[in-house]
Amino acid sequence: MTRLAKILAPAGLMVAAGLAMPAHAQVDGKIATLDMPGVFVGTDALRNSNEQIRTQYAQQIDLLRTRSQEQQTVLAKYDKNGDKNIDDAEMAAMKKTPDNTKYEALEKEIVSLGNQVDGAGMFAVEQIAVQYRSALDDVVKREQIKAIIDPKSLMFAAPEADITAKVIAALNLRVPAVGVIPPAGWQPTNQVAQLYQQIQQRLLLLAQMAQQQQQQAGQAQAQPVPADPNAPAGR
């Protein structure tokens, strides 16, 4: 078992135990719910690390955006039906042209740049994960919790059962900040990579929700105010 697997296993076992309990089982003690990806997303360390990555890896991020646009331009030439998708036949046609060499070179550079940026993010996540178990133990002992259940497995749970915010607070005390430049030769474990992907998916979902809220707010402001039928008529 790898290092992070050992770090995350205790919480995972508690969640699994909760899922395995039959409906009539009784737990002698307090039951809580915990959103593990939400814990990491809510930490000061992760929020600050994302800002550091945007600053320290700005060149890679800008170049990644540019190379991705160049790659899309190459692909667009072979989108014969204009559906903005490249099917197998269109891709096969491109492979027979000099554009394929350019496309593959761009793909190689994109992967390299993406690995640098994602590697910085995974390195930050790993440092937070090292203290996750201890932070969770702090809350479990203080709240005298006997079982933790993944909220996605429940039809209903009272809001006060959720200890996510409490674990975030405990983790903030243990890990106020992290670095974003991995040492030479560092490689993420599979567990860190999986956790990083879960966190990125959650951040993307939150960004999409925020964008939708902004759009709805803009549409509401753009709506004309209906005239008041009881208002006095002008001359």
N, C-alpha and C positions, 0 to 999 in steps of 0.2 A: 504494500500500500504506500502510495506516495505521501509526501509531507502534507500537502493541502487536504488530501483525503482524510488524514488523521485529524486535521483541524476542524473540518466540517462534519465529520462523521457523528459526533455526539448529538448535534442538533438534528441531523438527518435521521438518526435512530429514534429520537423522540417523536419526530413527525411521523415516521413509519409506524411506530407503535400506536400512535393515535389513529392512523388509518386502519390498522389491523384490528382494532377493538370492535367486537360485536356491538350492535345497537343497545343491548341491554346491560353492557358492562358498566361497572361503577368505578370511578376513580376517586380515591380518598385524598382529596386535596384540590388545589386550584388548577384549572385548565386554562391555557392561554393560546393565542394565535400569534403567528409571526410570519411576516413577509420578508424573507431573507434578501432577495434582490433589492427590495425597498430599503432595507437597512443600509446596504452599501451606497445606494444612490443618495440617501439622506445624509451621509457623513460629510463633515467639513473637509476631511482629508481628500475625499474623492472629488468634491466640488472644486477645491483649490488645485488639485492635480490636473483637472481638465483645463483650467485656466493656464496653468504652467505649460501644458502640452501645446495649447494654441499659440503660446508665445515662443517657447524654445524650439518648437518644430514647425514654425510658421513657413519656413522655406520649403520643407517637405510637403506640407499641406497645400501650399499654393501650386507647387509643381505637380502634385498628385491631381489637383483639379484641372490643371492645364493639359496634362497628358491624357486624362480621361476624356476631355473634350476633343482632343485630337483623335483619339481612338474612335469616338462616336462619329466624327467626320468621315473617317475611313469607312466605317460600317455603313453609313448613310448612302454611300455610292452604290451599294449592292441591295438596298431596300427597294427592289423593283416594284413591289405592289403598294408601297407607301404606307404600310401599316405600322411603321416605326419599330418593327421587330425583324430580326434576321433569322429566317428558318434554316433548316439543314441544307436545303438546295442552294439558298443564297450564300451561305457560308462556304459550301463546297465550291461555288463559282469563284468566290474571292480567293480561295486557296490556290487557284490556278493562275493568279496574277501576281505581279511584283508587290501589290499592296499587302499581300499576306506577310511578307518579310517585315514591312513597316508595322503592321498590326501586332505581330509577335514581339517585336522589339519594344513597342509601347506597353504591351501586356507585361513583359518581364520587368520593365521599369516601374509600372504601376504596382505590381506585387511587392517589389523591393521597398518602395516608398510606403506602401500600406503597412508592411511588416514593421517598419521603423516606428510609425505612429501608433499602431496597435500594440507593439511591444512596450512602448512607454506606458500605455494605459494598463496593460496586464501587469507590468512591474509595480505600478501604483496599487492595483487591486490586490496583488499578492501581499504587500506590506500591511494592508488593512486586514486581510484575511488571517494573518498570523495572530492578530489580537482578537479576532471575532469570538473564538471559543471562550476566552477569559471574560470578555464583555458580557456574553450571554450568561455565563455562570454567575456573574455579579448580580444580574437582574433576577435570575432563577432563585438564587439564595435569598435575596432581599424580599422578593414577592412571594416566596415559599410556593413556587410553582411545581406541580407534580407531573404535568404532561403538556407538551406543545404540539399544536396541530396546524398544518398548513391551511390558511383561510380558504384556499381554492377548493378544499375538500368538504367545506361546510355549507349547508343551505342557509344557516343563520348563526351569527355570533354577536353578542352584545359588544358595543364599541369598547367598553372598558376591558374586554378580554384581550385586546390587541396590545402586545408589548413592543411593537416595532419601534415606536418613538423612544421608549425607555432603553432599548438596546442601542439605538443610534446615539443617545446621550452618553451611555457608558463607553461606547466605542470612541466617541469624540474625546473623552478624557484620556483614553489609552493611546490613541493615535491622532494627535492634533494636526500632523502634516506628514507627507511622504515625498520621496524623491521620484523623478520621472525619467532619469537617465540610468538605464540598467548597466551593471558592470560588464566588462568584456567577458564574452562566453556565456552570459546568462541566457537561459531558455525557460519559457513558462511550462509548467506542467499541464497535462490535459485538463485537470480539474480547474486550474486558474483560467485556462482558455475558455472552458465552458461557462464558468462564472462570469467572465468578462463579457461573453456573448449575451448572457441573460441581462446583465446590467445595460449593455448597449441597446438591447431591444426595449428595455423599460425606458431608457432615456429618449429613444426615438418615439415611443408611444406618448410620453409626456410632451415632447415637442409638437407632435401632431395635434394633441388635444389643445395645447396653448394656441396653435395657429388657428384651429377651428373656432376657439373662443374669440380670438381677435377678429376673424372674419365675420362672426355673428354680431359682434359689437359694432363693427363698421357698417354692416347692413342695417342694424337697428338705428344708427345715427343718420343713415341716408334716407330712411323712410320719412315721408312728409308727415307733419303733425296734422291730424284731422281737425277740421274746423269745428269749433264749439257751436252747436245749433242754438244754444241759449245766449250766445254773445249778442250784444246790441248791434244792430245794423248801422253802418256808417251812412253819412249823408250822400 
